[in-house]
């Protein structure tokens, strides 16, 4: 995100798509939040849960993904570039495969965010 963009009050998916892929961001109701690298314990939990979910879903028609994977959350029927909430859940299960493209537009999902306190 450029300095000029940082001064902007409200962002949309169209803005988000132009930001550097070397940085991870989420948009929540148009506000940009930088994402830090997760702790080791966080990644261990995500890996374990991902394995359990993979095993459970084997042979079923839904798909599962591990972050980073952008999920657009439209409020109504706005065009993709006008969506102002884009998140990257740690684990994602998509039930309606017709909603998938290179990113996921979510209608029905289980999204898991693993929260780990920084106990240094």
DSSP file (Angstrom, degrees, kcal/mol; ACC not computed):
  #  RESIDUE AA STRUCTURE BP1 BP2  ACC     N-H-->O    O-->H-N    N-H-->O    O-->H-N    TCO  KAPPA ALPHA  PHI   PSI    X-CA   Y-CA   Z-CA
    1    1 A X              0   0    0      0, 0.0     2,-0.1     0, 0.0    18,-0.1   0.000 360.0 360.0 360.0 134.2    0.0    0.0    0.0
    2    2 A X     >  -     0   0    0      1,-0.1     4,-1.8     4,-0.0    17,-0.0  -0.349 360.0-108.0 -81.8 165.5    1.4    3.4   -0.9
    3    3 A X  H  > S+     0   0    0      1,-0.2     4,-0.8     2,-0.2    -1,-0.1   0.893 121.4  53.7 -59.8 -40.4    1.6    6.4    1.4
    4    4 A X  H >4 S+     0   0    0      1,-0.2     3,-0.8     2,-0.2     4,-0.4   0.901 107.7  50.4 -61.8 -40.1   -1.2    8.1   -0.6
    5    5 A X  H >4 S+     0   0    0      1,-0.2     3,-1.5     2,-0.2    -1,-0.2   0.854 100.8  63.3 -66.8 -33.3   -3.4    5.0   -0.1
    6    6 A X  H 3< S+     0   0    0     -4,-1.8    -1,-0.2     1,-0.3    -2,-0.2   0.765  98.2  57.2 -62.5 -24.2   -2.7    5.0    3.6
    7    7 A X  T << S+     0   0    0     -4,-0.8    -1,-0.3    -3,-0.8    -2,-0.2   0.624  84.5 104.2 -80.8 -13.6   -4.5    8.4    3.8
    8    8 A X    <   -     0   0    0     -3,-1.5     3,-0.1    -4,-0.4    -3,-0.0  -0.410  62.2-150.7 -70.7 143.6   -7.6    7.0    2.3
    9    9 A X  S    S+     0   0    0      1,-0.2     2,-0.4    -2,-0.1    -1,-0.1   0.803  76.5  30.7 -85.7 -30.7  -10.5    6.4    4.7
   10   10 A X        -     0   0    0     21,-0.1     2,-0.3     2,-0.0    -1,-0.2  -0.993  66.8-164.1-138.9 129.2  -12.3    3.5    3.0
   11   11 A X        -     0   0    0     19,-2.3     2,-0.3    -2,-0.4    19,-0.0  -0.780   1.5-161.9-113.9 156.9  -10.9    0.7    0.8
   12   12 A X    >>  -     0   0    0     -2,-0.3     4,-2.3    17,-0.1     3,-0.7  -0.814  41.0 -96.1-128.1 169.2  -12.5   -1.8   -1.5
   13   13 A X  H 3> S+     0   0    0     70,-2.6     4,-2.3    67,-0.3    68,-0.2   0.841 122.8  61.4 -55.2 -35.4  -11.4   -5.1   -3.1
   14   14 A X  H 34 S+     0   0    0     67,-1.5     4,-0.5     2,-0.2    -1,-0.3   0.899 108.2  43.1 -59.6 -41.1  -10.3   -3.1   -6.2
   15   15 A X  H X4 S+     0   0    0     -3,-0.7     3,-1.7    66,-0.3     4,-0.4   0.944 111.5  54.7 -65.5 -48.8   -7.8   -1.3   -4.1
   16   16 A X  H >< S+     0   0    0     -4,-2.3     3,-1.5     1,-0.3    -2,-0.2   0.845 100.5  59.5 -54.6 -40.7   -6.7   -4.4   -2.3
   17   17 A X  T 3< S+     0   0    0     -4,-2.3    -1,-0.3     1,-0.3    -2,-0.2   0.708 102.8  53.9 -65.6 -19.7   -5.9   -6.2   -5.5
   18   18 A X  T <  S+     0   0    0     -3,-1.7    -1,-0.3    -4,-0.5    -2,-0.2   0.477  87.0 102.6 -93.9  -3.4   -3.4   -3.5   -6.4
   19   19 A X  S <  S-     0   0    0     -3,-1.5     6,-0.0    -4,-0.4    -3,-0.0  -0.442  87.1 -83.8 -80.6 156.4   -1.4   -3.8   -3.2
   20   20 A X    >   -     0   0    0      1,-0.1     3,-1.1    -2,-0.1    -1,-0.1  -0.288  26.8-142.5 -58.4 135.3    1.9   -5.7   -3.0
   21   21 A X  T 3  S+     0   0    0      1,-0.2    -1,-0.1    -3,-0.1    -2,-0.0   0.551  95.3  76.1 -76.3  -6.7    1.6   -9.5   -2.5
   22   22 A X  T 3  S+     0   0    0      2,-0.0     2,-0.4     0, 0.0    -1,-0.2   0.604  94.0  58.2 -79.5  -9.6    4.6   -9.4   -0.3
   23   23 A X  S <  S-     0   0    0     -3,-1.1     2,-0.5    13,-0.0    13,-0.1  -0.911  79.4-136.9-117.5 147.6    2.4   -7.9    2.5
   24   24 A X        +     0   0    0     11,-0.5    11,-2.7    -2,-0.4     2,-0.3  -0.909  29.1 169.3-107.7 129.9   -0.7   -9.5    4.0
   25   25 A X  E     -A   34   0A   0     -2,-0.5     2,-0.4     9,-0.2     9,-0.2  -0.922  20.1-157.3-132.1 155.8   -3.7   -7.3    4.6
   26   26 A X  E     -A   33   0A   0      7,-2.0     7,-2.9    -2,-0.3     2,-0.5  -0.976  11.3-146.5-127.0 148.6   -7.4   -7.8    5.5
   27   27 A X  E     -AB  32  86A   0     59,-2.7    59,-1.8    -2,-0.4     2,-0.5  -0.964  14.0-177.0-112.1 129.0  -10.2   -5.4    4.9
   28   28 A X  E >  S-A   31   0A   0      3,-2.3     3,-1.6    -2,-0.5    57,-0.2  -0.938  77.5 -25.8-129.1 110.6  -13.0   -5.2    7.4
   29   29 A X  T 3  S-     0   0    0     -2,-0.5    56,-0.2     1,-0.3    -1,-0.1   0.885 127.6 -49.7  51.2  43.4  -15.8   -2.8    6.4
   30   30 A X  T 3  S+     0   0    0     54,-3.3   -19,-2.3     1,-0.2     2,-0.5   0.334 111.3 119.3  85.7  -6.7  -13.3   -0.8    4.3
   31   31 A X  E <   -A   28   0A   0     -3,-1.6    -3,-2.3    53,-0.2     2,-0.4  -0.816  59.2-134.6 -96.1 130.3  -10.6   -0.5    7.0
   32   32 A X  E     -A   27   0A   0     -2,-0.5     2,-0.5    -5,-0.2    -5,-0.2  -0.685  19.6-170.3 -87.6 131.8   -7.2   -2.0    6.1
   33   33 A X  E     -A   26   0A   0     -7,-2.9    -7,-2.0    -2,-0.4     2,-0.2  -0.985  17.4-136.4-122.7 122.6   -5.5   -4.1    8.8
   34   34 A X  E     -A   25   0A   0     -2,-0.5     2,-0.5    -9,-0.2    -9,-0.2  -0.527  20.3-139.5 -73.4 143.2   -1.9   -5.3    8.3
   35   35 A X        -     0   0    0    -11,-2.7   -11,-0.5    -2,-0.2     2,-0.1  -0.914   9.7-146.8-110.4 129.0   -1.3   -8.9    9.3
   36   36 A X        -     0   0    0     -2,-0.5     2,-0.1     1,-0.1   -13,-0.0  -0.455  34.8 -87.2 -84.6 162.0    1.8  -10.0   11.1
   37   37 A X        -     0   0    0     -2,-0.1    -1,-0.1     1,-0.1     2,-0.0  -0.472  52.7-113.2 -64.8 139.1    3.5  -13.4   10.7
   38   38 A X        -     0   0    0     -2,-0.1    -1,-0.1     1,-0.1     2,-0.1  -0.319  29.1-103.1 -74.1 159.2    1.9  -16.0   13.1
   39   39 A X     >  -     0   0    0     77,-0.1     4,-1.8     1,-0.1     5,-0.2  -0.337  32.3-108.0 -73.4 161.7    3.7  -17.5   16.0
   40   40 A X  H  > S+     0   0    0      1,-0.2     4,-2.1     2,-0.2     5,-0.2   0.911 119.7  52.7 -57.8 -45.6    5.0  -21.1   15.8
   41   41 A X  H  > S+     0   0    0      1,-0.2     4,-2.3     2,-0.2    -1,-0.2   0.873 105.9  55.2 -61.9 -36.3    2.3  -22.5   18.1
   42   42 A X  H  > S+     0   0    0      1,-0.2     4,-2.5     2,-0.2    -1,-0.2   0.934 108.5  47.5 -58.7 -47.0   -0.3  -20.9   15.9
   43   43 A X  H  X S+     0   0    0     -4,-1.8     4,-2.5     1,-0.2    -2,-0.2   0.853 109.4  53.8 -66.3 -34.8    1.0  -22.7   12.9
   44   44 A X  H  X S+     0   0    0     -4,-2.1     4,-2.3     2,-0.2    -1,-0.2   0.920 110.8  46.1 -63.9 -43.0    1.1  -26.0   14.8
   45   45 A X  H  X S+     0   0    0     -4,-2.3     4,-2.8     2,-0.2     5,-0.3   0.927 112.8  49.4 -65.5 -45.3   -2.5  -25.6   15.8
   46   46 A X  H  X S+     0   0    0     -4,-2.5     4,-2.8     1,-0.2    -2,-0.2   0.918 111.6  50.0 -59.8 -43.6   -3.5  -24.7   12.2
   47   47 A X  H  X S+     0   0    0     -4,-2.5     4,-2.1     2,-0.2    -1,-0.2   0.918 112.5  46.0 -61.9 -44.5   -1.6  -27.7   10.9
   48   48 A X  H  X S+     0   0    0     -4,-2.3     4,-2.1     2,-0.2    -2,-0.2   0.942 115.8  44.7 -65.1 -48.3   -3.2  -30.1   13.3
   49   49 A X  H  X S+     0   0    0     -4,-2.8     4,-2.8     1,-0.2     5,-0.2   0.897 111.4  54.6 -63.5 -39.5   -6.8  -28.8   12.7
   50   50 A X  H  X S+     0   0    0     -4,-2.8     4,-2.8    -5,-0.3    -1,-0.2   0.908 108.2  49.2 -59.8 -42.1   -6.1  -28.7    8.9
   51   51 A X  H  X S+     0   0    0     -4,-2.1     4,-2.3     2,-0.2    -1,-0.2   0.904 111.6  48.6 -63.2 -41.8   -5.2  -32.4    9.0
   52   52 A X  H  X S+     0   0    0     -4,-2.1     4,-2.2     2,-0.2    -2,-0.2   0.918 113.6  46.5 -64.5 -43.5   -8.3  -33.3   11.0
   53   53 A X  H  X S+     0   0    0     -4,-2.8     4,-2.6     2,-0.2    -2,-0.2   0.924 110.7  52.9 -64.8 -44.3  -10.5  -31.4    8.6
   54   54 A X  H  X S+     0   0    0     -4,-2.8     4,-0.8    -5,-0.2    -2,-0.2   0.933 111.1  46.9 -56.0 -47.2   -8.8  -32.9    5.6
   55   55 A X  H >< S+     0   0    0     -4,-2.3     3,-0.6     1,-0.2    -1,-0.2   0.912 113.3  48.1 -62.7 -42.9   -9.4  -36.4    7.0
   56   56 A X  H 3< S+     0   0    0     -4,-2.2    -1,-0.2     1,-0.2    -2,-0.2   0.878 113.6  46.6 -65.5 -38.6  -13.1  -35.7    7.8
   57   57 A X  H >< S+     0   0    0     -4,-2.6     3,-2.8    -5,-0.2    -1,-0.2   0.516  78.5 130.0 -85.5  -4.6  -13.8  -34.1    4.4
   58   58 A X  T << S+     0   0    0     -4,-0.8     3,-0.1    -3,-0.6    -3,-0.0  -0.280  81.6  10.1 -55.1 126.4  -12.2  -36.9    2.4
   59   59 A X  T 3  S+     0   0    0      1,-0.3    -1,-0.3     3,-0.1     2,-0.2   0.379 103.3 117.8  84.4  -3.7  -14.6  -38.0   -0.3
   60   60 A X  S <  S-     0   0    0     -3,-2.8    -1,-0.3     2,-0.1    -3,-0.0  -0.532  73.1-118.4 -93.0 164.8  -17.1  -35.2    0.4
   61   61 A X  S    S+     0   0    0     -2,-0.2    36,-0.2    -3,-0.1     2,-0.1   0.495  83.7  88.6 -85.3  -3.2  -18.0  -32.5   -2.2
   62   62 A X        -     0   0    0     -5,-0.2     2,-0.3    34,-0.1    33,-0.2  -0.456  67.0-135.3 -91.0 169.1  -16.6  -29.5   -0.4
   63   63 A X  E     -F   94   0B   0     31,-2.0    31,-3.1    -2,-0.1     2,-0.3  -0.904   9.8-153.2-122.5 150.3  -13.1  -28.0   -0.5
   64   64 A X  E     -F   93   0B   0     -2,-0.3     2,-0.3    29,-0.2    29,-0.2  -0.940  11.1-173.1-124.9 150.6  -10.8  -26.8    2.3
   65   65 A X  E     -F   92   0B   0     27,-2.5    27,-2.4    -2,-0.3     2,-0.4  -0.950  16.2-139.9-139.8 154.9   -8.0  -24.3    2.2
   66   66 A X  E     -F   91   0B   0     -2,-0.3    25,-0.2    25,-0.2    24,-0.1  -0.920  48.6 -59.5-114.4 142.8   -5.3  -22.9    4.5
   67   67 A X  S    S+     0   0    0     23,-2.1    23,-0.1    -2,-0.4    21,-0.0  -0.223 105.7  62.2 -58.2 151.5   -4.4  -19.2    4.7
   68   68 A X  S    S+     0   0    0     21,-0.1     2,-0.3    -3,-0.0    -2,-0.1   0.321  74.7 123.9 -85.0 128.6   -3.4  -17.2    2.9
   69   69 A X        -     0   0    0     20,-0.2    20,-0.3    -4,-0.1     2,-0.1  -0.889  57.9-126.1-149.3 113.9   -6.5  -17.5    0.8
   70   70 A X        -     0   0    0     -2,-0.3    34,-2.2    32,-0.2     2,-0.5  -0.391  22.0-167.0 -69.3 134.4   -8.6  -14.3    0.2
   71   71 A X  E     -Cd  87 104A   0     16,-2.3    16,-2.2    32,-0.2     2,-0.4  -0.975   8.3-151.5-123.8 115.9  -12.2  -14.6    1.0
   72   72 A X  E     -Cd  86 105A   0     32,-2.4    34,-1.8    -2,-0.5     2,-0.6  -0.736   6.6-163.8 -87.6 131.1  -14.5  -11.8   -0.2
   73   73 A X        -     0   0    0     12,-2.7    11,-0.2    -2,-0.4    12,-0.2  -0.803   7.4-162.2-118.3  89.1  -17.5  -11.1    2.0
   74   74 A X        -     0   0    0     -2,-0.6     9,-0.1    32,-0.2     6,-0.0  -0.389  14.2-149.6 -69.1 147.4  -20.1   -9.1    0.1
   75   75 A X  S    S-     0   0    0     -2,-0.1    -1,-0.1     0, 0.0     2,-0.1   0.829  78.8 -25.6 -83.4 -34.8  -22.8   -7.4    2.1
   76   76 A X  S    S-     0   0    0     -3,-0.0    -2,-0.1     2,-0.0     0, 0.0  -0.174 108.8 -40.7-141.9-121.3  -25.4   -7.6   -0.7
   77   77 A X  S    S+     0   0    0     -2,-0.1     3,-0.1    -3,-0.0    -3,-0.0  -0.028  79.2 146.3-110.5  29.9  -25.0   -7.9   -4.4
   78   78 A X        -     0   0    0      1,-0.1     5,-0.1     4,-0.1    -4,-0.1  -0.281  57.1 -96.1 -67.4 153.4  -22.2   -5.4   -5.0
   79   79 A X    >   -     0   0    0      1,-0.1     3,-2.0     3,-0.1     4,-0.4  -0.288  38.7-106.3 -62.6 153.3  -19.7   -6.0   -7.7
   80   80 A X  G >  S+     0   0    0      1,-0.3     3,-1.6     2,-0.2   -67,-0.3   0.883 120.2  55.1 -50.4 -44.8  -16.5   -7.8   -6.6
   81   81 A X  G 3  S+     0   0    0      1,-0.3   -67,-1.5   -68,-0.2   -66,-0.3   0.625 106.4  53.3 -69.6 -10.2  -14.4   -4.5   -6.9
   82   82 A X  G <  S+     0   0    0     -3,-2.0     2,-0.3   -69,-0.2    -1,-0.3   0.378  78.5 115.0-102.9   1.5  -16.9   -2.8   -4.6
   83   83 A X    <   -     0   0    0     -3,-1.6   -70,-2.6    -4,-0.4   -69,-0.2  -0.556  45.7-168.6 -71.6 133.7  -16.7   -5.4   -1.8
   84   84 A X        +     0   0    0     -2,-0.3   -54,-3.3   -11,-0.2     2,-0.4   0.273  63.6  70.8-112.1  12.0  -15.1   -3.8    1.3
   85   85 A X        +     0   0    0    -56,-0.2   -12,-2.7   -57,-0.2     2,-0.4  -0.958  49.8 160.1-131.1 117.0  -14.5   -6.9    3.5
   86   86 A X  E     +BC  27  72A   0    -59,-1.8   -59,-2.7    -2,-0.4     2,-0.3  -0.984  13.5 176.0-135.4 120.2  -11.8   -9.4    2.5
   87   87 A X  E     - C   0  71A   0    -16,-2.2   -16,-2.3    -2,-0.4     2,-0.3  -0.781  28.4-143.5-123.2 166.5  -10.4  -11.7    5.1
   88   88 A X        -     0   0    0     -2,-0.3   -18,-0.1   -18,-0.2   -21,-0.1  -0.736  22.9-161.8-128.8  81.7   -7.9  -14.6    5.3
   89   89 A X        -     0   0    0     -2,-0.3    24,-0.2   -20,-0.3   -20,-0.2  -0.288  25.8-123.1 -62.5 150.6   -9.2  -17.2    7.7
   90   90 A X  S    S+     0   0    0     22,-1.2   -23,-2.1     1,-0.2     2,-0.4   0.915  98.5  15.4 -60.7 -42.9   -6.6  -19.7    9.0
   91   91 A X  E    S-FG  66 112B   0     21,-1.8    21,-2.8   -25,-0.2     2,-0.4  -0.987  74.3-170.9-132.4 143.5   -8.7  -22.6    7.7
   92   92 A X  E     -FG  65 111B   0    -27,-2.4   -27,-2.5    -2,-0.4     2,-0.5  -0.998  10.7-165.6-139.8 132.2  -11.6  -22.4    5.3
   93   93 A X  E     -FG  64 110B   0     17,-1.8    17,-1.2    -2,-0.4     2,-0.6  -0.983  11.4-160.5-116.5 124.2  -14.2  -24.9    4.2
   94   94 A X  E     +FG  63 109B   0    -31,-3.1   -31,-2.0    -2,-0.5    15,-0.2  -0.917  14.1 176.3-107.5 121.8  -16.2  -24.0    1.1
   95   95 A X  S    S+     0   0    0     13,-1.3     2,-1.0    -2,-0.6    -1,-0.1   0.802  72.5  59.3 -92.1 -35.3  -19.5  -25.9    0.6
   96   96 A X    >   -     0   0    0     12,-0.5     3,-2.0     1,-0.2    -1,-0.2  -0.786  64.4-175.2 -99.9  92.9  -20.8  -24.1   -2.5
   97   97 A X  G >  S+     0   0    0     -2,-1.0     3,-1.5     1,-0.3    -1,-0.2   0.672  76.0  73.2 -66.3 -17.3  -18.0  -24.8   -5.1
   98   98 A X  G 3  S+     0   0    0      1,-0.3    -1,-0.3    -3,-0.1    -2,-0.0   0.685  89.3  62.9 -68.5 -15.2  -19.7  -22.6   -7.7
   99   99 A X  G <  S+     0   0    0     -3,-2.0     6,-1.8     2,-0.0     2,-0.3   0.469  84.3 102.3 -87.1  -2.4  -18.6  -19.6   -5.6
  100  100 A X  B <   +E  104   0A   0     -3,-1.5     4,-0.2     4,-0.2     2,-0.2  -0.642  30.7 141.7 -86.9 137.4  -14.9  -20.4   -6.1
  101  101 A X  S    S-     0   0    0      2,-2.7    -2,-0.0    -2,-0.3    -1,-0.0  -0.423  83.2 -49.6-134.3-139.6  -12.6  -18.5   -8.5
  102  102 A X  S    S+     0   0    0     -2,-0.2     2,-0.2     2,-0.0   -32,-0.2   0.754 138.9  27.9 -70.4 -20.0   -9.0  -17.7   -7.8
  103  103 A X  S    S-     0   0    0     -4,-0.1    -2,-2.7   -34,-0.1     2,-0.5  -0.719  97.6-105.9-123.2 176.1  -10.4  -16.3   -4.5
  104  104 A X  E     -dE  71 100A   0    -34,-2.2   -32,-2.4    -2,-0.2     2,-0.6  -0.934  14.4-157.4-114.1 128.5  -13.5  -17.4   -2.7
  105  105 A X  E     -d   72   0A   0     -6,-1.8     2,-0.5    -2,-0.5   -32,-0.2  -0.913  30.6-140.9 -94.2 121.2  -16.8  -15.5   -2.5
  106  106 A X        +     0   0    0    -34,-1.8   -32,-0.2    -2,-0.6     3,-0.1  -0.720  46.1 145.7 -99.0 127.3  -18.3  -16.9    0.6
  107  107 A X  S    S+     0   0    0     -2,-0.5     2,-0.5     1,-0.4    -1,-0.2   0.652  84.1  14.9-113.9 -52.1  -22.0  -17.7    1.1
  108  108 A X  S    S+     0   0    0    -12,-0.1   -13,-1.3     2,-0.0   -12,-0.5  -0.987  87.2 136.7-125.4 120.7  -21.8  -20.8    3.3
  109  109 A X  E     -G   94   0B   0     -2,-0.5     2,-0.5   -15,-0.2   -15,-0.2  -0.985  49.9-133.5-154.2 162.7  -18.5  -21.5    5.1
  110  110 A X  E     -G   93   0B   0    -17,-1.2   -17,-1.8    -2,-0.3     2,-0.5  -0.986  31.6-176.3-115.3 115.4  -16.7  -22.5    8.2
  111  111 A X  E     -G   92   0B   0     -2,-0.5     2,-0.5   -19,-0.2   -19,-0.2  -0.961   7.0-160.7-114.6 126.7  -13.8  -20.1    8.6
  112  112 A X  E     -G   91   0B   0    -21,-2.8   -21,-1.8    -2,-0.5   -22,-1.2  -0.922   7.5-170.6-111.5 125.7  -11.5  -20.7   11.5
  113  113 A X        -     0   0    0     -2,-0.5     2,-0.6   -24,-0.2   -24,-0.1  -0.970  16.6-146.7-109.4 123.0   -9.2  -18.0   12.9
  114  114 A X        -     0   0    0     -2,-0.5     2,-0.6     2,-0.0   -68,-0.1  -0.812  11.8-160.2 -92.8 119.6   -6.7  -19.4   15.4
  115  115 A X        +     0   0    0     -2,-0.6     2,-0.4   -73,-0.0    -2,-0.0  -0.886  12.4 177.4-103.5 124.6   -5.9  -16.9   18.1
  116  116 A X        -     0   0    0     -2,-0.6   -77,-0.1     2,-0.0     2,-0.1  -0.992  25.5-129.0-128.0 127.0   -2.7  -17.4   20.1
  117  117 A X        -     0   0    0     -2,-0.4     2,-1.1     1,-0.1    -2,-0.0  -0.437  23.8-118.3 -71.3 146.2   -1.5  -15.1   22.8
  118  118 A X        +     0   0    0     -2,-0.1     2,-0.8     1,-0.1    -1,-0.1  -0.753  38.2 176.2 -85.8 100.0    2.1  -13.9   22.5
  119  119 A X              0   0    0     -2,-1.1    -1,-0.1     1,-0.2    -2,-0.0  -0.669 360.0 360.0-109.1  76.1    3.6  -15.3   25.7
  120  120 A X              0   0    0     -2,-0.8    -1,-0.2     0, 0.0    -2,-0.0   0.450 360.0 360.0 -88.0 360.0    7.2  -14.3   25.4
